[in-house]
Amino acid sequence: MKPLNLINSLLVLALLQGCAAAVVAGGATAVTAANDRRTLGAQIDDKNVVLKAQRALAEHPVTAEGSNINVTSYNGILLLTGQTRNEQIRQQAQALVGTLDGVRDVKNQIRLSNNTAMTTRTRDGWISTKVKTQLLADEQVSGLNIKVVTENAEVFLMGIVSEQEAAKAVDIARHVEGVARVIRAFEIR
């Protein structure tokens, strides 16, 4: 095969694989949305409130500079994680997002420390994946209804669950390698 044809073939193959991944990811998103205990409106509101909160934090001079603040929302409960250098910035972040439409409560879990390194963030992503996989594999927990956020080896669990599901999810997360601490941010029903 000529080098140019080989390159074209590889490009087409790469594009087709990307399409397949998009279809699979889109299908997984549809399944997750359909099985979510939140209403479709609440799911959309959560996405919108995260965008508003991120913009508010990025545009404010106190919170925009030098902090690593992450925002997650589940059924109007906003979780702030990350790092900042002082308590004033931590409190300012909570004040900025606490008054946004659609926010019912703010769980401020921003730590006073230096920002984490990229290697730490990569490890956190791997920890979240392992925890989520274990939750999905367990028959006593509805893993589709639990959001997993990991920040510096601390695992935050969010979702609408029963007390039994919450206890089981915490137990599962606690036993995943690399987890330093598990924090519940559940809405119990």
C-alpha positions in Angstrom: 0.0 0.0 0.0 1.3 3.5 -0.9 2.3 5.7 2.1 -0.4 8.3 1.3 -3.2 5.6 1.0 -2.0 4.1 4.3 -2.2 7.5 6.0 -5.7 8.2 4.6 -6.9 4.7 5.7 -5.6 5.3 9.2 -7.3 8.7 9.3 -10.6 7.3 8.2 -10.3 4.5 10.8 -9.5 7.0 13.5 -12.5 9.1 12.6 -14.8 6.0 12.5 -13.5 5.0 16.0 -14.3 8.5 17.2 -17.8 8.2 15.9 -18.3 4.9 17.6 -17.1 6.4 20.9 -19.5 9.3 20.5 -22.4 6.9 19.8 -21.5 4.8 22.8 -21.0 7.8 25.1 -24.3 9.3 23.8 -26.1 6.1 24.5 -24.6 5.8 28.0 -25.7 9.4 28.7 -29.2 8.6 27.5 -29.4 5.5 29.8 -28.0 7.5 32.7 -30.5 10.3 32.2 -33.4 7.9 31.9 -32.6 6.1 35.1 -31.7 9.3 37.1 -33.9 9.9 40.2 -33.8 13.6 39.4 -36.4 15.0 36.9 -35.1 15.9 33.5 -35.6 19.5 34.5 -33.4 19.1 37.6 -30.7 17.5 35.5 -30.7 20.4 33.1 -30.8 22.9 36.0 -27.8 21.2 37.6 -25.8 21.6 34.4 -26.8 25.3 34.1 -26.0 26.1 37.7 -22.5 24.6 37.3 -21.9 26.8 34.3 -23.1 29.9 36.2 -21.1 29.1 39.2 -17.9 28.5 37.2 -18.4 31.8 35.4 -19.0 33.7 38.7 -15.9 32.2 40.2 -13.8 32.9 37.1 -15.0 36.5 36.8 -14.5 37.6 40.5 -11.0 38.9 41.2 -10.7 37.2 44.6 -11.6 33.7 43.4 -10.2 33.8 39.9 -6.5 34.2 40.8 -4.4 31.3 42.0 -7.2 29.0 43.3 -8.3 25.6 42.1 -12.0 25.5 42.7 -14.3 22.8 41.2 -18.1 22.9 41.1 -20.4 19.9 41.0 -24.2 20.1 41.4 -26.7 17.3 42.1 -30.4 18.2 42.5 -29.6 21.8 43.5 -26.9 20.8 46.1 -23.7 22.5 45.0 -20.4 20.9 46.0 -17.3 23.1 46.0 -14.0 21.2 46.1 -10.4 22.2 45.4 -7.8 24.3 47.0 -7.2 27.9 47.8 -4.7 29.9 49.8 -6.9 31.4 52.6 -10.2 31.4 54.4 -11.3 34.7 52.8 -11.2 33.2 49.3 -12.9 30.0 50.5 -15.8 32.1 52.0 -16.0 34.4 49.0 -16.4 31.4 46.7 -19.3 30.1 48.8 -21.0 33.6 48.9 -20.7 33.9 45.1 -22.4 30.7 44.3 -24.8 30.4 47.2 -27.2 33.0 45.8 -27.4 31.6 42.2 -30.9 30.5 41.0 -31.2 26.8 41.4 -28.9 26.4 44.3 -30.6 24.9 47.4 -27.5 24.3 49.5 -23.7 24.7 49.2 -21.3 22.1 50.6 -18.1 24.0 50.8 -15.2 21.4 50.8 -12.5 23.7 49.5 -9.3 23.0 51.3 -6.7 25.6 52.5 -3.6 24.4 50.7 -1.5 24.6 47.6 -3.2 23.6 44.3 -2.8 19.9 43.5 -0.4 18.8 40.8 -1.6 17.3 37.5 -0.4 13.9 38.6 -2.6 14.1 41.7 -5.6 15.2 39.5 -4.9 12.2 37.2 -4.8 9.9 40.2 -8.1 11.4 41.4 -9.7 10.6 38.1 -8.6 7.0 38.4 -9.9 6.8 41.9 -13.3 8.1 40.8 -13.4 5.6 38.0 -12.6 2.7 40.4 -15.2 3.8 42.9 -17.9 4.3 40.2 -17.2 0.9 38.8 -17.6 -0.7 42.2 -20.8 1.1 42.8 -22.2 0.0 39.4 -21.2 -3.6 40.0 -23.0 -3.8 43.4 -26.6 -5.0 43.4 -27.5 -3.2 46.7 -26.6 0.3 45.3 -28.0 2.2 42.4 -24.7 3.3 41.0 -26.3 5.3 38.2 -27.8 7.6 40.9 -24.5 8.4 42.7 -22.1 11.0 41.5 -18.4 10.4 42.5 -16.1 13.4 42.8 -12.5 12.9 44.0 -10.2 15.7 45.1 -6.7 14.9 46.5 -7.8 11.3 47.4 -10.9 12.5 49.2 -14.0 10.9 47.6 -17.3 12.9 47.7 -20.5 11.0 47.1 -23.6 12.8 45.9 -27.0 11.6 44.8 -30.6 10.9 45.9 -30.4 7.6 47.9 -31.9 5.7 50.8 -30.0 5.6 54.0 -29.1 1.9 53.3 -27.7 2.8 49.8 -25.7 5.7 51.4 -24.1 3.4 54.0 -23.3 0.8 51.4 -21.9 3.3 48.9 -19.6 4.8 51.6 -18.5 1.3 52.6 -17.7 0.5 49.0 -15.8 3.7 48.4 -13.9 3.4 51.7 -12.4 0.1 50.5 -11.1 1.3 47.1 -7.4 1.5 46.9 -6.1 5.1 47.1 -9.1 6.6 48.9 -8.0 8.6 51.9 -11.4 9.7 53.1 -15.1 9.5 52.0 -17.5 12.4 52.5 -21.2 12.1 52.1 -23.1 14.8 50.3 -26.2 12.7 49.7 -29.8 13.7 49.7 -31.5 10.9 51.7 -35.0 9.9 50.7 
